[in-house]
Amino acid sequence: MKKITTLLALLLWLQAARLGLQAQVGTEGAILGVVTDTTGAVVAGTEVTVTNLDTGLKKTMVTDAGGNFEVLALPRGPYSVSVSLPGFKTWAVTRTELTVGERKRLSPVLEVGEVTQKITVEATAELIQTEKSSLETVVEEKQIRELPLNGRNPVELVRLVPGVRYIGKDNYDQQSTVQGMGNRDDQTEFKLDGLNANTGIDEHGAGIPNVDTIAQFNVETADFSAEHGRNPLQVIIVSKSGTNEFHGTAWEFLRNDKLDARNTFATSKPKLRRNQFGFTFGGPIVKDRTHFFGSYEGIRIRQEQIYNSPTIAPEMLQGDFSSLSVPLKDPLTGQPFLGNKIPEDRFSGASKFFFPYILLPNSPGNLFKAVAPLPNETYEYMIRIDHQVTNKQKIYGRWIGIHNKVTNLYYKPDVTSNAKDDQYNVGVNYDYALSPTMLLNVGVSSLRSFNTDDDPATGKTNFTQEAGIRGFPTAGREAWVGLPGISFAGYTGINSNFGDPYRLWWQTIGGNASLSLIRRKHSLVFGYQFDHRTTLARHGSCCVKGTFDFNGQYTGDGFADYLLGYLDSSGRNYPLQTFGMNHSPYSALFIQDSWKIHPNLTLNLGLRWDYWHEKSFVRGNGGTFDVKLGKAIAGEDNNGEVDLTAQTVAPFLAKATEGLWIPASQAHIPPGLFKANGYVSPRVGIAWRPKGSNDLV
């Protein structure tokens, strides 16, 4: 009955995982070994007690008939270990450090005597893993704390790992990109406390807090266990937690151009004010049971961008081009304009409408020189609570928020661009020790981001409509307003990329449940993983507000063409590049066995099945091209129909090209254009210690 109850509980957890659970995979370690006496015989029935020196967490188990013990689900940190049995002296290690996901082996040797007598052993740090066959590098807390780190992004420390490189972090969307071992930069799996830390668009790191919140991280590059998958490079980060002692840090890092040297070839130093400040604080809420840890960091950057742009001469706004040595040609007559002057009654009304946004010179040589501020602000906070519910149950939860805003000022003070990114990373993890040799682990994780970019000053005005330019929608979803891009050859025009509308929202909710068992010489882990990535996007590119190009082919001068309204080309992305909502589910099953064939020989066997479900688009707004059929393929919505208003081509163009494209169902592919794919990944590794040495594996 007890086994049936346990099995039902596991099945319930697996079902719950599909609704949004993600376990603390690969971050917790174990302390294991074989207890012997002074003759080398194994000692069964020995009590082994492991205590976390920071939090007071205590776990006890009894060795089996072969003298084996393995204490599971131990967070990284310092531990003491005691081994006792009536008739023998107590064997103890006062302090040993356990790193991320480490399986630390101890070799207790009991001597005959009273239990009250104690043999104290000093544990030495293991420089190599003796029980795992994976190729991995642990970046310790001391390295994180003491190594110089420009920008204080902890992910940069992957540079310490051979074969791995840090590509960079985008100041806008706050994503870290890592590449290694010959793989692409979108093939890296990020986990924070065993929970998802990958973006919903690609495989970049997101939702990762500042360096003072990170305790350790582990980078696994090859031969890792079946618990890890989907991507060939694993970056496993562990955040700090509270302890039985109150502790904290505070910092302020300053960069100021007043303290910088001037470039040899520059006449002045560009303005730079960069303040990075914050604090961490943690401690007990209830000693030995409930602990907290929190952090806040702010980054304020005040710098400048320099403009040195060629402009028209002021008199050109009145049609006076007499300063030019090249005569202007009248497109209507083919003859030069008298005195190189264009009559104002020939000016285009739409051209005159945009006069206030055209740059005029403020320096000799018809140059516009200016220095515009470029403020950049980031605020980040984190709170984590760890609670020991009972001796068999523990739970932790954390909340991370990261907010970034960049304000970009155009040449004109009333034209601005605000780019924002808000990220939230929430996680909860639960451990339940069903017995000393059986552990159930589940969790909850949600990572999401919302990116925007717009022009708050001019983004509410329909410039093309007010200028009298026809051909642009004036109402509805397509009437995206804002200042268009206008270029005239040889001069600085109106920036076509400034304040372009952009909206992108993504979220990843994942699930995982695992059951760890110890059976004689086998340490088994069974697990199921699931995550669901959702993207909801509506965004436009540089052309969504319209572009108008004047190259001088009619008069001989680009700005003269502009005054007359004689275009070289114009356009606008239509319809808006609207992705709509799409769903990308993923599932995985795995089993991992660490089989202790001999005290100095461990066989690591694993099997993992990864399955990418069919991707779906709510409105079917996807497309591809089938080479064999020679036709374009249009995605279908949830009703199995092609929604032309959702496609990235204009509806009238789609109708005009009927026969050149077909719906996905006629091409015998899924509506979302992505077929389901599954892969089986066997894992085999051997960890052998010749002659039982801990120095050679």
Beta strands, then each sheet from edge to edge (+ up, - down):
strand 1: 29-34
strand 2: 36-37
strand 3: 47-52
strand 4: 58-62
strand 5: 68-74
strand 6: 77-84
strand 7: 90-98
strand 8: 103-106
strand 9: 109-110
strand 10: 118-121
strand 11: 135-139
strand 12: 164-169
strand 13: 176-180
strand 14: 188-192
strand 15: 195-196
strand 16: 214-222
strand 17: 233-239
strand 18: 247-256
strand 19: 272-286
strand 20: 290-310
strand 21: 367-388
strand 22: 393-409
strand 23: 416-435
strand 24: 438-454
strand 25: 485-488
strand 26: 502-519
strand 27: 522-539
strand 28: 547-550
strand 29: 569-571
strand 30: 580-598
strand 31: 601-612
strand 32: 616-617
strand 33: 623-626
strand 34: 631-634
strand 35: 661-663
strand 36: 677-688
sheet 1: 5+ 1- 8-
sheet 2: 2+ 9+
sheet 3: 4+ 3- 6+ 7- 10-
sheet 4: 11+ 16- 17+ 14+ 15-
sheet 5: 12+ 13-
sheet 6: 18+ 19- 20+ 21- 22+ 23- 24+ 26- 27+ 30- 31+ 36-
sheet 7: 18+ 19- 20+ 21- 22+ 23- 24+ 26- 27+ 30- 32+
sheet 8: 25+ 28+ 29-
sheet 9: 33+ 34- 35-
end
